[in-house]
Amino acid sequence: MARRKSSIHGREGIAGWVFTAPMIIVLGLFLFVPVLMAFWVSLTNWAGNGNPFGGGETAKFVGASNYTDLFLKDGLTRSTFMQSIGNTFYYVLLVVPLQTLTSLFLALVVNNKLLRGKSFFRTAFYFPSVTSSIAISTVFLFLFSNSGAVNGFLKLFGITGPQWFADSRGLLHLILGLFGADNPSWAQGQIFGRTLWDWLAGPSVAMCVIIILAIWTTTGTFMLMFLAALQDLPVEVDEAAALDGVSAWQKFRLVTVPMLRPAIFLVVTLGLIGTWQVFDQIYVMGKGAPDNTTLTPAFLSYSQSFTSLKYGSGAAMAFVVFLIIVLLTWFQRRIMREDKKPGWWRRRSTLVGAASSGAAAAATPADSTSAAGAHR
């Protein structure tokens, strides 16, 4: 019997490999092999001439120098790359939390049982996500132009709007300038070729437009993810919490949010990946202008490779961004691990347990009466 069972499992294993082999071959040829080829290019000085795998002067092996130059060698390459990292840091810092909170709020709105016209609102909120990013970026160029609708609206209130796509000043610099802090001496230290004052610039006025665009175009997709998670929550927990007299805010904070942990992890992870790889909006809305304050590593990698013909350096930038995404995802996973039970999670478990016990106690007399009636 054991031999026969083993043979059945063996045939199932072979069948499984046969069915998955086409996809494995496709992924290997069009994903893993190109990644390995790009990694090899990042170790050479290939300038786009000749065969990058043939060696020689056209594709000389330089080891890790393309990577070390990005962090240690003084020059325009390191300065520009570090500026793109700083720009993207503020971009991620603002976009990921805001799009997560906004999408969760919209999901709660459209999931409300009292809301009428749910289909309309779901479609309206999701529509920007399926619209071409190039088209939306072009529309934003007109909206935020010097004589655009945004500045025209601000003028109604006596506010002179900024030159959105020509203003390279950072928001933190503007705020600190209100308190008289303008490039102080304590901020002159160098970090990777840039002063601390440059690192503390914050997102530029032009980058703020791209941040608004990113939040507006991505919340619809993440709203659907949260909506699916909300509709999958067990109704019994909500009913038990209501019987226990829990307020709506307590139920949301201590019950709903902890149960949405997998959805939150998915949304934040996809947000991190998408924000670090932003390219098309940057390409359409200025190619890093003004003064490289909207430059991102993804666009800089493209420009370094296909414009400056420094494919090795461009590939190295791409792999640095890949490593940053992996480390951030790992760090986020460590924070949101299920085995880490912070205080609010323990309070949620206690609250749900108490609510469930209250619901069971409330249901016991009714069940006993029904059983007694049936016995009679």
N, C-alpha and C positions, 0 to 999 in steps of 0.2 A: 504493500500500500504506500509506504514511504517513497519507494522508488518511482511508483506511478505518479504520486503527487509532485515529486521533484521534476519529473519530465514535463508535467503540465506547466509548472512554473517556468521551466526553461523555455518552452515554446512561447509562453506569454512574454517573456523577456525579449526573445528574438523578434517577435511581432512588434513589440514596443519600439525597439531600435529601428526596425524597418520603417515604421510610420513616422518616426521623428528624424530619420536620417536626412530627408530632403531639407527640412528647416535647419538642421545642424550644418549641412553643407552650405546653404545660402548664407547663414550668419557667419560661418567661417570665412567664406570667400569675400563677402561684402562688408564685414564688420571687423572681425578679429585680425584678419590678414592686413587690411589697410591701417589698422591701429599700430600693428607691429612695424609696418613700413614707415609710418609717420614717426614712430619713436626712433627708428634708425636714422631718418633724415635729421631729427633733432640732435643727433650726435655727429653731424657732418657740417661742412660749410657750403653745401650745395646751393647754387645760385640759379637753378632752373635750366642749366645747360647740360646736355648729355644725360647719361644714365646715373641716377643718384646711388645706385648699388654697384657701380662699376669701379669705384675708387678713383685714384688719380687726383689731379689738381682740381677738377671740376666738382668732385664730391669727396674731399679729403676728410678723413676721420679726425675729429677734434675732441672726442670724448665729451666730458661734461662742461666744456668751456662755454657753450651757449647758455647753460643754466647758471653757471657762476657769474657770467657777465651781467645777467639780469639783476643780481643782488650785490655784487662786489666791485665791478669795474665802473669807474667814473666815465660818464659819457651820456650822450643823448638817449641811447637805447634804454639804459637803466632809469634815467630821469623820467622818460615818457612812460615806461612800463609801470613804475611806481606811482605815477600820477593816475594812470588808469586803474590801478589797484585801489587807490584811495577814493577815486570817483565811484567805483563799483561797491566799495564797502558802505558808503553812505546810501547808495542806491538800494542795496540789499537791506540795510538797517531800517529803512523807511518803508520799502515796498512790501516786504514779507509780512511784518506784523499788521500793517494797515490792510492789505488784501485779505489776510486771514480773518481779522476781526470783521471787516466789511462783509465778506462772503458768509461768515457765520450769522451775522445779523440779518442779512437778506434771506438766508435759509430759514431762520426762525420766523421771519415775517410771512413768507409764502407757505410755511408749514402751519400757520395759525388756522385753526378750524373756523374762526369767525370771519376770515378774509374772503371776500367775494372776488370773482374773476382771477382765480389763482393761475389759470393757464396764461392769461394775458401778462401778468407780472413775471411769471417764470420766463416767458418768451422775451419780454422786454429786457429783463436783467441779463439774459444769456446772449442776446443778439450781438453785443459788441465783441463777444469772444469768438464768434464765427465770421466776423467781418474781416476783410483783408487788413493786416497790420500796416501795409504800405498805404492803403487808402485812408485809414484812420490817421496815420502820421501826417499825411498830406493835409487832411482837414485841420489837424491841430496846428499846422504851420500857418494856415489862414486865420484860425481863431486867435492865436497868440502873436500875430504880427503887430507891428507898431500901431497900425490903424485897424486892428482886428476887432472882433466882437467883444473879447474880454476887456481890452482897454477902453472900448466904447462904453461897456457896462460900468466900469470903474469910474469913468468920467461923469456919469450921472450922479455920483456921490461926491464929486469934487476931488477925486483921487487921480493923480497922474500915474498911469501904469508904467512899469519898467519896459525896457527894450528886451523882451524875454529871451530871444535867441542871440542877443549881442552882449548880454550882461554876464561877465565871467566871475563876478564877486560871489564868494561863498556866504551862505546864510549865517554860519557861526561868526565869520568875520564881520558881517553887518551887525549882528547882535552885540558882539563884544565891542564894536566901534561905538555903539551907543553909550557904553560905560567908559569910554576913553582908552580902551585897550586896543592899540593899533600897532601891531608887530612889536610886542615888547621884547626886552632883552632876554628874558627867561625862555623864550620860544625860538631861540636861534640855533639850538643844537641840531646836528645833522643825524638823520635816520634814513639809511639807504639812499643817500644823496639828496634828500629833501629836508628842509627845516621843519621843526615841530610846528611852527606857525602855518606852513603849507599843509601839513597833515590835518591841522585843526580847522581848515577852511570850511568844511561842511559841503553839502551839495550846492552847486552854483544855481543861480536863478534859472539858467537854461536847463539844468538837470532836473529842477523841480517840475518843469513842464513834462519831461519824459516820465518822471515818477507818477504824476497824475494820469498820464496816458496809460502806463503799465497797470496801475490799480484799476482803472476803468475797464480795461480790456480783459483782465484775468479773473475778476471776482465772479463773473457769471459761471465759468467752468467750476471753480471751487465751491460756489453756491450749490451746484447740483450734487457735488460730492457730500457736502454737509447735509443736504436735504435727504439724500438716500440714507445716510447714517441716522438721521433723526427719525425717519419713517421706519427704520429697522429696530429702534429701541423697543424693549418690551413694555407693553401698555400696563402690565401688572405693577411695575415699579412706580409709575406715575400715580396709579390709583391708590397704591399703598401709602405713598407719600402724602397724597391728598387726605386720606383717612386719618393720618397721623397729625394733621394740622400744619403741615410744612408750608411756608410761604412760597410764592412763585420764584423769588430771588434765591432762596435757600435751595429749592429743588434744582434750579438751573446751575447754581454754583457747586453744589455738593453732590448732585446726582447726574444731571445731564452732561456737564462738561467732562467729568471723569469717564463716563461711558462713551464719550466721543473721542477718547484718547487715540484710537487707531486712525480715525479720520483726520484729526488734528496733525498727527505725525505725517500722514500722507500729504496733506495740503502744504505743510511747512517744508517737507522734503522737496516736493515738486516746485515750490516757490523758490527755494534756494538754488536748485538746478537751473530753473528758467532765468532767474535774475543774474546769475553769474555768466550766463551764456547770451545775454541780450546783444542783438546785432542789427536786426533790420531797422528798428527805430533809430538807432544811432546812424546808420547808413543814410537814411532818408533825411533826418533832421540835423544835418550839419557836418557829419563825418568827424565828430569830436570838437567842432567849434562851439563856442569861442575859446581860444587859448587852451585847447585840449581838456576843457573842464567837463565835457560830456563823453570823453574817450573811455572805452571799456577794453578789457584784455581781449575779448573775442574779436572786436573790430580791429584792434591793434595787431593781433596775430594775422588776420587777413591782410591788412595793409603792409605789414612787414614782409609777408611772403609774396604777395602778388603785385605790390607796387614797388617796394624797395628791393625785391628779388633776393631777400635773405630768408630762404625757406627753413634753414636750420634754426635760426633764431625765432621765427614765427611758430614753428612746431614746438620748440621748447616752451614758449609762452602758453600754447594750448595745453601742454601737459602739466604746467604749473597750475593753471586754472582747474584742470581735472583733479589734481591732488588737493587743492583747496576745497573743492566740492566734496570729495571723499572724506576729508577730515571733518568738515562741518556736519556732514550727515552722520558720521560716527559719533561725534560729540553730542549731537541732538538725540541720537538713539540711546546713548548712555544716560542722558538726562531723563528721557521718557520711558525708561525700562519699567516693565511691569513689576519686577521684584523690589523696586525702590518705592516704598510706601511712605510718602511724607505725611505730615499731620493732616492736611486737608483730605488726603485719600482715606486715612483712617476714620476721620469724621464722616466722610461720605459712606463708608462701609457700615459704621455704626448707625447712621441715619437710615440707610436702606434696610438694615436688619431690623431696626425698631419699627419702621413703617410696615415691613412685611409681617412682623409679629402682631402689630396692631390690626392689620387687615385680616390675619388669620383668626385673631381673637374676636373680631367683629363678625366674622363669618361663622364661627363655631355655634353660637346660639341658633342661628337660622338653620344651619345644617342639622342640629339636634332636633329642632322642632319638626323639620321635614321628615326626619327619620322616625320620630315618634308617631307622626300622622300616618306614615306609610305602614308602620307596625300595627296601628289600630285598624 
